[in-house]
Amino acid sequence: MVLRSLFCLIALTFLTLSAPLQAQDAFQRASRLTELSTADATRGWEAVGRLDMGPGTFCTGALISPDLVLTAAHCLFDADTGRRIPEERIEFLAGWRNGRAEAYRGVRRTAVHPDYDFGEPRNVARVARDLALVQLDRPIRSARIKPFATSFELEKGAEVGIVSYAEHRSEAPSLQQVCHVLERFGGVVMLSCSVDFGSSGAPIFADVDGEPQIVSVVSSKAEAKGEPVALAGELRPSIQELREALQDSPDNVMNRGNALGTGRDDGRLGAKFVKP
């Protein structure tokens, strides 16, 4: 499968990493990706699925209610034209594994964060707003597919995990059980999690009272101090704003921006965002 880039590649030099030894420890303590290639391995993660946007193009998403999928906003835009992808082209494949899904659903409507602009220069603020909801054409009601709760329990140093699809591993989800929050700034978290093209929209999980809950959503692949990292937007207060946006009529859903903007420096963070 030829995968077009829905996943922004950003080169970063973070001055905020004031404790490089601690960050290095976090990378060393991160677990490896494990492919969930069997029914037993996938059990409990069936609500994570692949969002197909058309031939060769996909992201990752996760159910947060029987008919709502949380993903990244940029997944809903055509990377070539910058325009919103029509809902009729999108399909959610819950628990997709080795050519079969636990459930197949079309899409009724979508909503991106009200302040997200696909055409603006890539910066921290854009990553913070890179969130979207996809409402399915029919709810998924299955004892095997249980939507995930969302939480705001996310602090620097916290241990998290990720379940994602990506280029070269698009036929089954992969689990990284342990990675860490390296930094938080401006509604964005930087993580030691392993991500690649297609991982956009992948849920970041934290253990909350013994249950995995979604605390963030992957936006971008990045590099910090020579190490690969992931950038993700925090859910507070965006999740409530997204729910409100979804209640608006489709005519009110914003479709701003015709193309990716050029990169720029963000002096506040010492971060340089460049075009992939």
C-alpha positions in Angstrom: 0.0 0.0 0.0 1.4 3.4 -1.0 0.9 5.7 1.9 0.7 9.5 1.2 2.0 11.7 4.0 -0.7 12.7 6.3 1.9 12.8 9.0 3.9 16.1 9.4 7.6 15.5 9.8 9.1 18.2 12.0 12.7 18.7 12.9 13.0 20.2 16.4 15.7 21.5 18.6 14.2 21.8 22.1 15.8 24.1 24.5 13.2 23.0 27.1 15.0 19.6 27.4 17.1 20.9 30.3 17.8 17.4 31.6 19.2 15.4 28.7 20.3 12.5 30.8 16.8 12.1 32.2 15.4 12.2 28.6 17.9 9.7 27.5 16.8 7.4 30.4 13.2 7.7 29.2 14.2 6.6 25.7 16.1 3.6 27.1 13.2 2.7 29.3 10.7 2.8 26.5 9.4 -0.6 25.4 9.5 -1.9 21.8 6.6 -1.9 19.5 4.7 -5.2 19.6 2.5 -6.2 16.7 -1.0 -7.3 17.9 -1.4 -10.0 15.2 -3.7 -12.4 17.0 -7.1 -12.2 18.5 -5.7 -12.8 22.0 -3.1 -10.0 21.6 -5.7 -7.6 20.3 -8.2 -8.2 23.1 -9.1 -5.0 24.8 -7.8 -2.8 22.0 -10.5 -3.5 19.4 -11.8 0.1 19.7 -8.6 1.3 18.1 -9.0 1.2 14.3 -7.7 2.3 11.0 -9.4 5.4 9.4 -9.1 4.9 5.6 -9.4 8.1 3.6 -9.1 6.6 0.1 -6.7 4.4 -1.8 -3.4 4.2 0.1 -4.2 6.8 2.7 -5.0 6.2 6.3 -4.7 7.4 9.9 -5.3 5.8 13.3 -8.4 6.6 15.4 -10.1 5.3 18.5 -13.7 5.1 19.7 -14.6 7.3 22.6 -18.3 6.4 22.3 -20.3 3.9 20.2 -20.4 6.4 17.3 -17.5 8.8 17.9 -13.9 8.3 16.8 -11.1 10.6 18.1 -8.3 11.3 15.7 -6.0 14.1 14.4 -7.5 17.0 12.5 -5.0 17.0 9.7 -6.1 13.5 8.8 -9.3 15.0 7.5 -7.6 17.1 4.9 -6.3 16.2 1.5 -2.5 16.6 1.7 -2.3 17.7 -2.0 -5.1 20.2 -2.2 -5.5 21.2 1.5 -9.3 20.7 1.3 -11.4 18.6 3.6 -11.9 15.0 2.6 -15.5 14.2 1.8 -17.2 12.1 4.5 -18.3 9.5 1.9 -14.6 8.7 1.3 -13.8 7.9 4.9 -14.3 4.5 6.5 -13.5 3.3 10.0 -12.2 -0.2 10.4 -12.4 -1.0 14.1 -9.8 -3.5 15.2 -8.5 -4.0 11.7 -6.2 -7.0 11.7 -4.9 -9.1 8.8 -7.5 -8.2 6.2 -10.5 -8.1 8.6 -12.1 -5.7 11.0 -14.3 -6.2 14.0 -16.7 -3.7 12.5 -16.9 -1.5 9.4 -18.5 1.9 9.5 -19.0 4.8 7.1 -19.0 8.4 8.3 -21.9 10.7 8.9 -20.0 13.9 9.7 -16.7 15.2 11.0 -15.6 18.1 13.1 -12.1 19.6 13.5 -11.0 21.8 16.4 -12.7 25.2 15.8 -9.3 27.0 15.9 -7.5 24.5 13.7 -6.3 25.8 10.4 -4.6 23.3 8.0 -3.1 26.2 6.0 -1.3 28.0 8.9 2.4 27.6 9.5 3.3 24.6 11.5 3.9 25.6 15.1 3.1 24.5 18.6 -0.3 26.1 18.6 -1.3 24.1 15.5 -0.2 20.8 17.1 -2.2 21.7 20.2 -5.4 22.1 18.1 -4.7 19.1 15.8 -7.7 17.1 17.0 -10.9 16.0 15.4 -14.0 13.9 15.9 -15.5 11.5 13.3 -19.2 10.6 13.8 -20.0 7.2 12.3 -23.0 6.5 10.2 -24.1 3.8 12.7 -23.0 3.2 16.3 -20.8 0.2 17.0 -22.5 -1.9 19.7 -20.5 -5.0 20.4 -19.4 -6.7 23.6 -15.9 -7.0 22.1 -15.5 -3.4 21.1 -15.6 -1.1 24.1 -15.0 2.7 23.6 -12.3 4.2 25.7 -12.8 6.9 28.3 -10.8 10.1 28.0 -8.8 11.7 30.8 -6.6 14.7 31.5 -4.1 12.8 33.8 -1.0 13.8 32.0 2.2 15.1 33.6 5.8 15.4 32.7 7.6 12.1 33.3 4.3 10.2 33.2 4.4 6.7 31.8 2.0 6.2 28.8 1.4 3.8 26.0 0.3 3.9 22.4 -1.6 1.7 19.9 -1.2 2.6 16.3 -1.1 1.6 12.6 1.6 3.0 10.4 3.5 2.6 7.2 4.9 -0.9 6.8 2.6 -2.1 9.7 -0.7 -1.1 8.3 -2.4 -4.6 8.5 -2.4 -4.9 12.3 -2.1 -2.5 15.2 1.1 -2.2 17.2 1.3 -1.6 20.9 4.1 0.3 22.6 3.2 -0.4 26.2 5.7 2.0 27.8 6.9 5.4 26.7 7.1 8.7 28.6 6.0 12.3 28.6 9.2 14.3 28.1 7.8 17.8 28.1 4.6 19.8 28.2 4.2 23.2 26.7 1.4 25.2 25.2 -1.1 22.4 25.1 1.4 20.1 23.5 3.2 17.0 24.9 6.4 15.6 23.6 6.7 11.9 24.1 9.4 9.2 23.7 6.8 7.0 21.8 7.7 5.4 18.5 5.5 6.7 15.7 5.6 6.8 11.9 3.5 7.8 8.9 -0.1 6.6 9.5 0.2 7.0 13.3 -1.5 10.4 13.1 -4.5 10.3 15.3 -3.2 7.3 17.4 -4.5 7.3 21.0 -2.0 7.9 23.8 -3.1 5.9 26.9 -2.5 6.3 30.6 -3.4 3.9 33.2 -6.2 5.5 35.3 -7.5 3.4 38.1 -6.4 0.3 36.3 -8.0 1.1 33.0 -6.4 2.5 29.8 -7.8 6.0 29.1 -7.0 8.3 26.2 -5.0 11.3 27.4 -3.7 12.6 24.1 -3.7 12.0 20.3 -0.6 11.8 18.1 -0.1 14.8 15.8 3.4 14.7 14.4 6.7 12.9 14.2 9.6 15.0 15.4 13.2 15.0 16.5 14.7 16.4 19.7 18.4 16.3 20.7 18.9 13.8 17.8 16.2 11.4 19.2 12.9 10.6 17.4 9.9 11.8 19.4 6.2 12.2 19.0 4.2 15.4 19.4 0.6 15.2 20.6 -2.2 17.6 21.5 -3.6 17.6 25.0 -7.3 17.0 25.3 -8.3 19.8 27.7 -10.3 21.8 26.8 -10.3 20.7 23.2 -12.5 17.6 23.6 -15.5 19.6 24.8 -15.0 22.2 22.0 -14.9 19.4 19.5 -18.2 17.9 20.9 -19.8 21.3 20.5 -18.5 21.8 17.0 -19.9 18.4 16.0 -23.4 19.6 17.0 -23.2 22.4 14.5 -24.6 21.9 11.1 -22.1 20.7 8.4 -22.2 24.1 6.8 -20.6 25.5 10.0 -17.7 23.1 10.0 -14.6 25.2 9.0 -12.7 24.2 5.9 -9.9 26.7 6.1 -6.5 26.6 4.3 -5.6 25.5 0.8 -2.1 24.2 1.4 0.5 23.5 4.0 2.2 26.7 5.1 6.0 27.1 5.2 7.9 26.5 8.4 9.0 29.1 10.8 11.0 29.5 13.9 9.3 29.6 17.3 11.7 31.6 19.5 9.7 30.9 22.7 10.7 27.2 22.5 13.9 27.3 20.5 12.0 25.0 18.0 12.5 25.0 14.3 9.7 23.6 12.3 10.6 22.7 8.7 8.8 21.3 5.7 9.0 17.5 5.3 
